[in-house]
Amino acid sequence: VCSKVAGTLAIFSRAVTSVVSPVAYALFAEQSRSGGDVRRAYLTTVAHMTAFSLPFFGFIALMAFPTVRLMFGPQWDAAAPLLRIMCLSSALFSAISMARYLFVATGHVKAQAKLDASTVPVRIAAILIAAPFGLPAVAWAIVAGALFRLALTLRVQYRVSGITALDVLAACRKSALLALLCAAGPVSALMLGGPVLVKLIVAASISSVLWVAGVFLLGHPLAPEIKAIGNKLPLCGARKR
């Protein structure tokens, strides 16, 4: 069951994080070498990352049963509640997922190593303690581990870069509002009858439209990037001419 949950959540890592992380590392390293504003580059990256991650994990949490049913079949329905819980863990981690690359790019490799050495044993211990109480307890133990890593990462982050927890919270604020807006898609779909595939298509369609609209309505830092991409599309370019 846990492997199915982990496999579902890994979709985001494969689709987004693996693409963003090399670019983020190069950006942080270049800013550090040139004496640029690493702090601003990092917080902008956090805002961009969470604009995708928070709506994604919110969508998966709300659509856990249809998602599991479609991907793995009805025999794996028991994984849906666990998936919903662990979406919280993944959402929390996404707010600090770029910290690793910040530390390494700015020459604080030891700080990252110590962070890993401190948090991994705690996470393992939490899982071992929770294991006798069943899979839901294990899922909540993973969330507790994510909270511990979040707190410790923010502490180390402040020490090596001066970026505070409030700075990160501010960078995530509009992304959180965007996730709430996009939740209207799954909520609407769950009110409909019919096959799980139809529900997922309806939820994804509504959420996609709301995501694009929300980025601009909320004045999200990602808006200029999307506008720039839109201006480069052949159809948009033809209209401007």
Salt bridges, closest charged atoms under 4 A:
ASP77 OD2 - ARG69 NH2 2.50
ASP116 OD1 - ARG100 NH2 3.39
ASP116 OD1 - ARG149 NH2 2.83
ASP167 OD1 - ARG39 NH2 3.00
